[in-house]
Structure formats: C-alpha cells, structure tokens
Amino acid sequence: MDHHVPRAITIGLRLRDVDVLTAYEDGAHTLDDAALLDHATTLGRVLVTFDDDLLAEAAHRLRTGIAFSGVIYAHQQTISIGQAIRDLELIAIAGSLEDTERQIICLPL
C-alpha cells in the first residue's frame, strides 16, 4: 500500500486475511514514485495507490516497456472504503501476480 491509501482499507483487508504491506511498515514511504514502484516489483507485490502521480509513472512504464509488478489505482473521490476493500479482496483471492504484471487496474471494478 502506498502511503496515500487510507489506513482503514489496510485494516479491512487484514481482517479478511489478505496479506498487506504498507510503505510505512516497510520503510519505503520516503521513496519517490519510480523507486517505490521498483521496490514493490522487487518484492513481487502489486502496489495499491490513490496517487495520480504514481499512476502516471505506471502509465509511462506501460508506454516504454519497463517491467513492473502492477498497480491498482483508485481515485479517492470515486470509491468508498468498503468498496475498495471488497474489490481488493476479490483481486487478492481470484488473481495472481502474473495477472497484474505490467497492468494498471482501476477501481472500482
């Protein structure tokens, strides 16, 4: 989870036994967007964000062919906490890292 994602989403996912690592917990919250996306890719994790700039970085990587493990993006004004939890849980249960590699998934689904 990028530091822009509300903590309530992280808590809600953990209550549903979804494996979540926040940038704060990992010490990566001070990294710029490109470095944070690289870090998530190195860890083999999809990066969840509400940050438009990080979305732009992921789109740049799609256009230029730079590998990344995937970004799940939501604009904070278009999704509720509950909907974000439900959609992210569905992705975690039904998907795999290969499904999100070099992908930008926009919420709500």
VMD Tcl script that builds the backbone (N, CA, C; Angstrom):
set m [mol new atoms 327]
animate dup $m
set s [atomselect $m all]
$s set {name element resname resid chain x y z} {
  {N N MET 1 A 0.831 -1.180 0.000}
  {CA C MET 1 A 0.000 0.000 0.000}
  {C C MET 1 A 0.875 1.242 0.000}
  {N N ASP 2 A 0.599 2.106 -0.929}
  {CA C ASP 2 A 1.207 3.422 -0.963}
  {C C ASP 2 A 0.706 4.210 0.245}
  {N N HIS 3 A 1.448 5.218 0.655}
  {CA C HIS 3 A 1.034 5.983 1.836}
  {C C HIS 3 A -0.202 6.846 1.602}
  {N N HIS 4 A -0.678 6.959 0.382}
  {CA C HIS 4 A -1.894 7.712 0.088}
  {C C HIS 4 A -3.168 6.907 0.349}
  {N N VAL 5 A -3.050 5.611 0.543}
  {CA C VAL 5 A -4.215 4.744 0.747}
  {C C VAL 5 A -4.654 4.845 2.215}
  {N N PRO 6 A -5.946 5.093 2.448}
  {CA C PRO 6 A -6.430 5.190 3.830}
  {C C PRO 6 A -6.139 3.920 4.642}
  {N N ARG 7 A -5.746 4.136 5.889}
  {CA C ARG 7 A -5.404 3.030 6.783}
  {C C ARG 7 A -6.582 2.077 6.977}
  {N N ALA 8 A -7.793 2.595 6.910}
  {CA C ALA 8 A -8.976 1.751 7.090}
  {C C ALA 8 A -9.048 0.643 6.038}
  {N N ILE 9 A -8.537 0.895 4.861}
  {CA C ILE 9 A -8.521 -0.137 3.817}
  {C C ILE 9 A -7.551 -1.240 4.196}
  {N N THR 10 A -6.380 -0.867 4.662}
  {CA C THR 10 A -5.400 -1.860 5.105}
  {C C THR 10 A -5.972 -2.712 6.230}
  {N N ILE 11 A -6.579 -2.074 7.203}
  {CA C ILE 11 A -7.166 -2.803 8.333}
  {C C ILE 11 A -8.269 -3.733 7.852}
  {N N GLY 12 A -9.145 -3.237 6.996}
  {CA C GLY 12 A -10.236 -4.059 6.477}
  {C C GLY 12 A -9.743 -5.286 5.732}
  {N N LEU 13 A -8.698 -5.119 4.947}
  {CA C LEU 13 A -8.141 -6.258 4.213}
  {C C LEU 13 A -7.497 -7.265 5.157}
  {N N ARG 14 A -6.800 -6.774 6.151}
  {CA C ARG 14 A -6.174 -7.690 7.110}
  {C C ARG 14 A -7.219 -8.467 7.904}
  {N N LEU 15 A -8.341 -7.840 8.203}
  {CA C LEU 15 A -9.425 -8.549 8.889}
  {C C LEU 15 A -9.977 -9.676 8.024}
  {N N ARG 16 A -9.749 -9.580 6.718}
  {CA C ARG 16 A -10.175 -10.616 5.769}
  {C C ARG 16 A -9.018 -11.529 5.373}
  {N N ASP 17 A -7.941 -11.479 6.137}
  {CA C ASP 17 A -6.757 -12.325 5.933}
  {C C ASP 17 A -6.054 -12.096 4.599}
  {N N VAL 18 A -6.106 -10.864 4.080}
  {CA C VAL 18 A -5.368 -10.508 2.877}
  {C C VAL 18 A -4.004 -9.994 3.314}
  {N N ASP 19 A -2.955 -10.511 2.699}
  {CA C ASP 19 A -1.582 -10.122 3.013}
  {C C ASP 19 A -1.319 -8.715 2.481}
  {N N VAL 20 A -1.106 -7.769 3.386}
  {CA C VAL 20 A -0.895 -6.371 3.025}
  {C C VAL 20 A 0.377 -5.875 3.688}
  {N N LEU 21 A 1.179 -5.145 2.927}
  {CA C LEU 21 A 2.372 -4.486 3.455}
  {C C LEU 21 A 2.278 -3.019 3.061}
  {N N THR 22 A 2.367 -2.132 4.043}
  {CA C THR 22 A 2.301 -0.710 3.723}
  {C C THR 22 A 3.702 -0.151 3.514}
  {N N ALA 23 A 3.771 0.928 2.777}
  {CA C ALA 23 A 5.055 1.589 2.547}
  {C C ALA 23 A 5.646 2.065 3.872}
  {N N TYR 24 A 4.797 2.506 4.801}
  {CA C TYR 24 A 5.292 2.924 6.113}
  {C C TYR 24 A 5.924 1.763 6.864}
  {N N GLU 25 A 5.256 0.624 6.891}
  {CA C GLU 25 A 5.780 -0.544 7.604}
  {C C GLU 25 A 7.100 -1.024 7.021}
  {N N ASP 26 A 7.233 -0.876 5.731}
  {CA C ASP 26 A 8.421 -1.350 5.015}
  {C C ASP 26 A 9.538 -0.306 5.012}
  {N N GLY 27 A 9.251 0.901 5.459}
  {CA C GLY 27 A 10.239 1.971 5.431}
  {C C GLY 27 A 10.409 2.576 4.052}
  {N N ALA 28 A 9.488 2.291 3.144}
  {CA C ALA 28 A 9.601 2.772 1.761}
  {C C ALA 28 A 8.771 4.024 1.508}
  {N N HIS 29 A 8.148 4.579 2.527}
  {CA C HIS 29 A 7.248 5.724 2.332}
  {C C HIS 29 A 7.971 7.004 1.919}
  {N N THR 30 A 9.284 7.045 2.060}
  {CA C THR 30 A 10.037 8.234 1.646}
  {C C THR 30 A 10.554 8.132 0.212}
  {N N LEU 31 A 10.362 6.977 -0.420}
  {CA C LEU 31 A 10.832 6.792 -1.792}
  {C C LEU 31 A 9.975 7.591 -2.766}
  {N N ASP 32 A 10.594 8.066 -3.849}
  {CA C ASP 32 A 9.782 8.709 -4.884}
  {C C ASP 32 A 8.992 7.634 -5.629}
  {N N ASP 33 A 8.077 8.054 -6.478}
  {CA C ASP 33 A 7.158 7.116 -7.120}
  {C C ASP 33 A 7.872 6.034 -7.921}
  {N N ALA 34 A 8.875 6.402 -8.690}
  {CA C ALA 34 A 9.588 5.416 -9.502}
  {C C ALA 34 A 10.298 4.395 -8.612}
  {N N ALA 35 A 10.950 4.874 -7.571}
  {CA C ALA 35 A 11.669 3.970 -6.666}
  {C C ALA 35 A 10.696 3.084 -5.894}
  {N N LEU 36 A 9.539 3.632 -5.505}
  {CA C LEU 36 A 8.545 2.834 -4.791}
  {C C LEU 36 A 7.993 1.726 -5.680}
  {N N LEU 37 A 7.748 2.034 -6.930}
  {CA C LEU 37 A 7.270 1.020 -7.868}
  {C C LEU 37 A 8.342 -0.035 -8.124}
  {N N ASP 38 A 9.583 0.384 -8.235}
  {CA C ASP 38 A 10.689 -0.575 -8.359}
  {C C ASP 38 A 10.768 -1.477 -7.131}
  {N N HIS 39 A 10.616 -0.878 -5.958}
  {CA C HIS 39 A 10.689 -1.636 -4.702}
  {C C HIS 39 A 9.577 -2.679 -4.630}
  {N N ALA 40 A 8.358 -2.286 -4.964}
  {CA C ALA 40 A 7.243 -3.234 -4.961}
  {C C ALA 40 A 7.493 -4.372 -5.943}
  {N N THR 41 A 8.053 -4.035 -7.098}
  {CA C THR 41 A 8.358 -5.057 -8.100}
  {C C THR 41 A 9.411 -6.027 -7.579}
  {N N THR 42 A 10.441 -5.505 -6.929}
  {CA C THR 42 A 11.481 -6.356 -6.341}
  {C C THR 42 A 10.891 -7.304 -5.302}
  {N N LEU 43 A 9.931 -6.817 -4.524}
  {CA C LEU 43 A 9.286 -7.647 -3.504}
  {C C LEU 43 A 8.248 -8.601 -4.092}
  {N N GLY 44 A 7.917 -8.426 -5.381}
  {CA C GLY 44 A 6.895 -9.262 -6.005}
  {C C GLY 44 A 5.502 -8.921 -5.522}
  {N N ARG 45 A 5.266 -7.617 -5.320}
  {CA C ARG 45 A 3.973 -7.157 -4.811}
  {C C ARG 45 A 3.355 -6.144 -5.752}
  {N N VAL 46 A 2.047 -6.193 -5.835}
  {CA C VAL 46 A 1.290 -5.190 -6.567}
  {C C VAL 46 A 1.206 -3.960 -5.674}
  {N N LEU 47 A 1.311 -2.786 -6.268}
  {CA C LEU 47 A 1.256 -1.546 -5.499}
  {C C LEU 47 A -0.138 -0.937 -5.618}
  {N N VAL 48 A -0.771 -0.706 -4.488}
  {CA C VAL 48 A -2.089 -0.069 -4.439}
  {C C VAL 48 A -1.878 1.396 -4.113}
  {N N THR 49 A -2.527 2.273 -4.878}
  {CA C THR 49 A -2.329 3.702 -4.677}
  {C C THR 49 A -3.578 4.502 -4.989}
  {N N PHE 50 A -3.661 5.671 -4.379}
  {CA C PHE 50 A -4.671 6.672 -4.710}
  {C C PHE 50 A -3.986 7.892 -5.307}
  {N N ASP 51 A -2.713 7.773 -5.640}
  {CA C ASP 51 A -1.870 8.893 -6.073}
  {C C ASP 51 A -1.823 8.991 -7.597}
  {N N ASP 52 A -2.269 10.132 -8.121}
  {CA C ASP 52 A -2.272 10.343 -9.571}
  {C C ASP 52 A -0.863 10.325 -10.158}
  {N N ASP 53 A 0.120 10.821 -9.431}
  {CA C ASP 53 A 1.495 10.837 -9.936}
  {C C ASP 53 A 2.050 9.425 -10.077}
  {N N LEU 54 A 1.713 8.540 -9.141}
  {CA C LEU 54 A 2.168 7.160 -9.250}
  {C C LEU 54 A 1.473 6.468 -10.419}
  {N N LEU 55 A 0.214 6.808 -10.635}
  {CA C LEU 55 A -0.497 6.291 -11.803}
  {C C LEU 55 A 0.211 6.729 -13.084}
  {N N ALA 56 A 0.638 7.973 -13.127}
  {CA C ALA 56 A 1.362 8.480 -14.302}
  {C C ALA 56 A 2.670 7.720 -14.506}
  {N N GLU 57 A 3.365 7.393 -13.433}
  {CA C GLU 57 A 4.615 6.616 -13.535}
  {C C GLU 57 A 4.331 5.229 -14.105}
  {N N ALA 58 A 3.271 4.592 -13.635}
  {CA C ALA 58 A 2.914 3.269 -14.154}
  {C C ALA 58 A 2.535 3.346 -15.635}
  {N N ALA 59 A 1.796 4.382 -16.013}
  {CA C ALA 59 A 1.417 4.561 -17.425}
  {C C ALA 59 A 2.655 4.784 -18.290}
  {N N HIS 60 A 3.607 5.540 -17.779}
  {CA C HIS 60 A 4.872 5.749 -18.502}
  {C C HIS 60 A 5.579 4.408 -18.728}
  {N N ARG 61 A 5.593 3.568 -17.705}
  {CA C ARG 61 A 6.240 2.260 -17.838}
  {C C ARG 61 A 5.522 1.380 -18.848}
  {N N LEU 62 A 4.204 1.467 -18.887}
  {CA C LEU 62 A 3.464 0.709 -19.903}
  {C C LEU 62 A 3.856 1.148 -21.311}
  {N N ARG 63 A 3.919 2.461 -21.506}
  {CA C ARG 63 A 4.253 3.004 -22.837}
  {C C ARG 63 A 5.666 2.659 -23.263}
  {N N THR 64 A 6.598 2.628 -22.323}
  {CA C THR 64 A 8.010 2.439 -22.663}
  {C C THR 64 A 8.505 1.013 -22.462}
  {N N GLY 65 A 7.634 0.124 -21.982}
  {CA C GLY 65 A 8.015 -1.277 -21.843}
  {C C GLY 65 A 8.844 -1.602 -20.623}
  {N N ILE 66 A 8.850 -0.738 -19.628}
  {CA C ILE 66 A 9.586 -1.011 -18.393}
  {C C ILE 66 A 8.739 -1.932 -17.524}
  {N N ALA 67 A 9.319 -3.025 -17.079}
  {CA C ALA 67 A 8.586 -4.015 -16.288}
  {C C ALA 67 A 8.243 -3.469 -14.900}
  {N N PHE 68 A 7.061 -3.845 -14.428}
  {CA C PHE 68 A 6.657 -3.576 -13.051}
  {C C PHE 68 A 5.599 -4.588 -12.664}
  {N N SER 69 A 5.434 -4.786 -11.366}
  {CA C SER 69 A 4.574 -5.876 -10.910}
  {C C SER 69 A 3.090 -5.539 -10.924}
  {N N GLY 70 A 2.748 -4.329 -11.248}
  {CA C GLY 70 A 1.349 -3.954 -11.371}
  {C C GLY 70 A 0.966 -2.871 -10.388}
  {N N VAL 71 A -0.027 -2.089 -10.791}
  {CA C VAL 71 A -0.555 -1.011 -9.954}
  {C C VAL 71 A -2.066 -1.125 -9.933}
  {N N ILE 72 A -2.615 -1.020 -8.740}
  {CA C ILE 72 A -4.060 -0.917 -8.586}
  {C C ILE 72 A -4.319 0.508 -8.115}
  {N N TYR 73 A -5.113 1.227 -8.903}
  {CA C TYR 73 A -5.337 2.651 -8.660}
  {C C TYR 73 A -6.816 2.932 -8.425}
  {N N ALA 74 A -7.068 3.805 -7.481}
  {CA C ALA 74 A -8.414 4.324 -7.276}
  {C C ALA 74 A -8.309 5.799 -6.949}
  {N N HIS 75 A -9.231 6.567 -7.467}
  {CA C HIS 75 A -9.303 7.971 -7.089}
  {C C HIS 75 A -10.148 8.037 -5.824}
  {N N GLN 76 A -9.650 8.719 -4.821}
  {CA C GLN 76 A -10.305 8.702 -3.510}
  {C C GLN 76 A -11.738 9.230 -3.522}
  {N N GLN 77 A -12.103 10.001 -4.518}
  {CA C GLN 77 A -13.462 10.533 -4.569}
  {C C GLN 77 A -14.426 9.640 -5.344}
  {N N THR 78 A -13.922 8.550 -5.923}
  {CA C THR 78 A -14.797 7.697 -6.728}
  {C C THR 78 A -15.036 6.325 -6.113}
  {N N ILE 79 A -14.482 6.085 -4.913}
  {CA C ILE 79 A -14.658 4.773 -4.297}
  {C C ILE 79 A -14.763 4.930 -2.786}
  {N N SER 80 A -15.638 4.144 -2.208}
  {CA C SER 80 A -15.770 4.146 -0.755}
  {C C SER 80 A -14.732 3.191 -0.156}
  {N N ILE 81 A -14.511 3.327 1.126}
  {CA C ILE 81 A -13.597 2.423 1.833}
  {C C ILE 81 A -14.091 0.983 1.680}
  {N N GLY 82 A -15.381 0.762 1.891}
  {CA C GLY 82 A -15.938 -0.589 1.792}
  {C C GLY 82 A -15.800 -1.187 0.407}
  {N N GLN 83 A -16.062 -0.390 -0.624}
  {CA C GLN 83 A -15.923 -0.893 -1.998}
  {C C GLN 83 A -14.468 -1.210 -2.308}
  {N N ALA 84 A -13.557 -0.368 -1.857}
  {CA C ALA 84 A -12.132 -0.629 -2.090}
  {C C ALA 84 A -11.716 -1.938 -1.426}
  {N N ILE 85 A -12.164 -2.158 -0.218}
  {CA C ILE 85 A -11.831 -3.408 0.482}
  {C C ILE 85 A -12.381 -4.599 -0.284}
  {N N ARG 86 A -13.647 -4.534 -0.684}
  {CA C ARG 86 A -14.254 -5.661 -1.417}
  {C C ARG 86 A -13.530 -5.933 -2.733}
  {N N ASP 87 A -13.227 -4.876 -3.497}
  {CA C ASP 87 A -12.558 -5.066 -4.784}
  {C C ASP 87 A -11.142 -5.604 -4.604}
  {N N LEU 88 A -10.408 -5.067 -3.647}
  {CA C LEU 88 A -9.028 -5.535 -3.423}
  {C C LEU 88 A -9.010 -6.967 -2.903}
  {N N GLU 89 A -9.968 -7.314 -2.057}
  {CA C GLU 89 A -10.057 -8.697 -1.585}
  {C C GLU 89 A -10.325 -9.637 -2.756}
  {N N LEU 90 A -11.221 -9.262 -3.645}
  {CA C LEU 90 A -11.532 -10.082 -4.818}
  {C C LEU 90 A -10.288 -10.286 -5.683}
  {N N ILE 91 A -9.561 -9.213 -5.918}
  {CA C ILE 91 A -8.334 -9.320 -6.718}
  {C C ILE 91 A -7.333 -10.239 -6.031}
  {N N ALA 92 A -7.190 -10.100 -4.713}
  {CA C ALA 92 A -6.225 -10.926 -3.969}
  {C C ALA 92 A -6.602 -12.400 -3.994}
  {N N ILE 93 A -7.891 -12.683 -3.884}
  {CA C ILE 93 A -8.345 -14.076 -3.845}
  {C C ILE 93 A -8.331 -14.715 -5.233}
  {N N ALA 94 A -8.824 -13.983 -6.215}
  {CA C ALA 94 A -9.026 -14.565 -7.545}
  {C C ALA 94 A -7.825 -14.422 -8.464}
  {N N GLY 95 A -6.930 -13.501 -8.154}
  {CA C GLY 95 A -5.835 -13.226 -9.072}
  {C C GLY 95 A -4.503 -13.756 -8.590}
  {N N SER 96 A -3.510 -13.519 -9.422}
  {CA C SER 96 A -2.132 -13.869 -9.085}
  {C C SER 96 A -1.242 -12.714 -9.541}
  {N N LEU 97 A 0.006 -12.747 -9.124}
  {CA C LEU 97 A 0.930 -11.694 -9.526}
  {C C LEU 97 A 1.073 -11.650 -11.045}
  {N N GLU 98 A 1.035 -12.788 -11.688}
  {CA C GLU 98 A 1.135 -12.827 -13.146}
  {C C GLU 98 A -0.037 -12.102 -13.810}
  {N N ASP 99 A -1.201 -12.123 -13.154}
  {CA C ASP 99 A -2.375 -11.442 -13.698}
  {C C ASP 99 A -2.225 -9.925 -13.689}
  {N N THR 100 A -1.424 -9.414 -12.784}
  {CA C THR 100 A -1.298 -7.959 -12.639}
  {C C THR 100 A 0.012 -7.409 -13.189}
  {N N GLU 101 A 0.921 -8.293 -13.539}
  {CA C GLU 101 A 2.216 -7.844 -14.049}
  {C C GLU 101 A 2.028 -6.951 -15.273}
  {N N ARG 102 A 2.691 -5.772 -15.236}
  {CA C ARG 102 A 2.606 -4.786 -16.307}
  {C C ARG 102 A 1.161 -4.357 -16.595}
  {N N GLN 103 A 0.365 -4.289 -15.531}
  {CA C GLN 103 A -1.043 -3.899 -15.653}
  {C C GLN 103 A -1.344 -2.736 -14.718}
  {N N ILE 104 A -2.294 -1.907 -15.134}
  {CA C ILE 104 A -2.888 -0.910 -14.263}
  {C C ILE 104 A -4.352 -1.296 -14.134}
  {N N ILE 105 A -4.768 -1.568 -12.913}
  {CA C ILE 105 A -6.149 -1.926 -12.658}
  {C C ILE 105 A -6.781 -0.753 -11.919}
  {N N CYS 106 A -7.896 -0.291 -12.431}
  {CA C CYS 106 A -8.579 0.849 -11.820}
  {C C CYS 106 A -9.790 0.376 -11.041}
  {N N LEU 107 A -9.943 0.906 -9.846}
  {CA C LEU 107 A -11.082 0.637 -9.003}
  {C C LEU 107 A -12.042 1.827 -9.056}
  {N N PRO 108 A -13.331 1.627 -8.881}
  {CA C PRO 108 A -13.977 0.354 -8.604}
  {C C PRO 108 A -14.010 -0.548 -9.828}
  {N N LEU 109 A -14.085 -1.858 -9.558}
  {CA C LEU 109 A -14.131 -2.844 -10.650}
  {C C LEU 109 A -15.426 -2.723 -11.426}
}
mol reanalyze $m
mol bondsrecalc $m
mol representation Tube
mol addrep $m
